[in-house]
Amino acid sequence: MNDKKFAVINPCKICQPMGAILALLGVKNAMPLIHGSHGCSTYMRFQLGRHFKEPVSVSSTSMSEANAVLGGEENLKNAIKNVCKIYKPEIIGITTSCLSETIGDDVEGIIRLFKTKNEDLPYLVPISTPSYKNTHVEGYDSTVKALVSNLATPSKSNSKLNLITGMVSPSDTAEIKRILQEIGIDYIILTDTSESLDAPFDGDVSFMPNAGTTVNEIKDTANSYATVSLCKHASSAAKFLEETYKIKSISTYLPIGLQNTDEFLNEITKISNVEIPNKIQKERGKLIDAMIDAHQHNFGRKVAIYGDPDIVVGFTRFVMELGMIPSIVCTGNESEAFINDINEITKNSKDKPVILSGGDLYDLHQEIKKSKVDLLIGNSYGSRIAGAENIPLIRMGFPIYDRVGAQRITCLGYSAGIKLVDTITNTILDRYFDEFGWALDEDKEVQNENLKNSCFLN
């Protein structure tokens, strides 16, 4: 691993409020409110708008230099009043920023006092998301936990499964919902962006999510029989529900590829006491068939993967299932869990990857220069590396701003795995083979070695 410590160059992460807003945009009639400068909310809207190609509203307390000295209490109270008057939300998620955290505004105390002097308020949920600490992954995690810890209300059993998706695409959330429906499991998604960030055009302009997880559903999470977290780095809400309401907590890998999807389905069917239907089993068989068909082209290809830790871990296992070699794996999170997961997945491989935990894209680029890789998998931030090193890039994760359709990219489940096999294999064919399927001159040595080692010739 690169020993650079003096700076972060081209970070492989975003600040906590971004993750918080992504979680809040999956709650119906919710308005995110950043307690900070106007530039914070502007940046969030810009980044989210160019990724999802959807209008996104993010309110701000518009703190200034004077507020940095005198405090932002009045700004916060005025912002809540204005948001209530103009938008009439059912819930306001109030996230902090580097400015409000640095000066030490007591957001929870301000909200508590505000509630005593004002009536008919929406739900006000304070969320601590200091921008100078951790990443958008922790911001997402903190927000989902804040939602359940402020709203969850025990009553009678609802016979539902809580499911925390993590920061996956709207289409991935929709696919998880489809799988649960096929199996016959009733569920509550925390939080559901499948329609709020991938909405049909109907001529209506909405300033808040008009679909998603409802406040009543969040309240009802205290009455479910279990909570499954698809991301190990976004499981705080599940642990809270387990400790507070004795709801069983299960954490799995993101269901990317064959084994991870197997494990996910085994967990949810076991805890729900149901069987996997034949339709889902057929999808599994088709994925295996696609992997076999593509094996000769993918075997031995070296891959560099970067992005959110759970996505990188999922793709690391998946490319290994395709016979590829994950040479470099990089995430902006400093995470022992990430390192342990990668080591566990690759423990039987003779080719150990370079692990960059808490790394940036400069570190990634330096490692790519040291060892040739055939393919990059990650978000749009890696496009300059791909161009400089003449390596094809498959765009996955957040943000994707130089292509359209980011909200429709899927990677979870068997059906998405089939599409991924096609995408990965066709990218390899397009870059390293001619129109007749023969390896290009500069790639013949690699291809000949792959064919020699391929199981089809043993």
HELIX and SHEET records of a PDB file:
HELIX    1   1 GLN A   16  LEU A   24  1                                   9    
HELIX    2   2 HIS A   38  PHE A   52  1                                  15    
HELIX    3   3 GLU A   65  LEU A   70  1                                   6    
HELIX    4   4 GLU A   73  TYR A   87  1                                  15    
HELIX    5   5 CYS A   98  ILE A  103  1                                   6    
HELIX    6   6 VAL A  107  LYS A  117  1                                  11    
HELIX    7   7 HIS A  136  LEU A  151  1                                  16    
HELIX    8   8 PRO A  170  ILE A  183  1                                  14    
HELIX    9   9 VAL A  215  ASP A  220  1                                   6    
HELIX   10  10 THR A  221  ASN A  223  5                                   3    
HELIX   11  11 SER A  236  TYR A  245  1                                  10    
HELIX   12  12 GLY A  257  SER A  272  1                                  16    
HELIX   13  13 ASN A  278  ASN A  298  1                                  21    
HELIX   14  14 PRO A  309  GLU A  321  1                                  13    
HELIX   15  15 GLU A  336  ILE A  345  1                                  10    
HELIX   16  16 LEU A  361  LYS A  370  1                                  10    
HELIX   17  17 SER A  380  GLY A  382  5                                   3    
HELIX   18  18 SER A  383  GLU A  389  1                                   7    
HELIX   19  19 ALA A  406  ARG A  408  5                                   3    
HELIX   20  20 GLY A  413  TYR A  432  1                                  20    
HELIX   21  21 ASP A  441  ASP A  443  5                                   3    
HELIX   22  22 LYS A  444  ASN A  453  1                                  10    
HELIX   23  23 CYS A  455  LEU A  457  5                                   3    
SHEET    1   A 4 SER A  59  SER A  60  0                                        
SHEET    2   A 4 ALA A  30  HIS A  35  1                                        
SHEET    3   A 4 ILE A  91  THR A  96  1                                        
SHEET    4   A 4 TYR A 123  ILE A 127  1                                        
SHEET    1   B 4 TYR A 187  LEU A 190  0                                        
SHEET    2   B 4 LEU A 161  ILE A 164  1                                        
SHEET    3   B 4 ALA A 226  SER A 229  1                                        
SHEET    4   B 4 LYS A 248  SER A 251  1                                        
SHEET    1   C 5 VAL A 354  SER A 357  0                                        
SHEET    2   C 5 ILE A 325  THR A 331  1                                        
SHEET    3   C 5 LYS A 302  TYR A 306  1                                        
SHEET    4   C 5 LEU A 375  GLY A 378  1                                        
SHEET    5   C 5 LEU A 393  ARG A 395  1                                        
END                                                                             
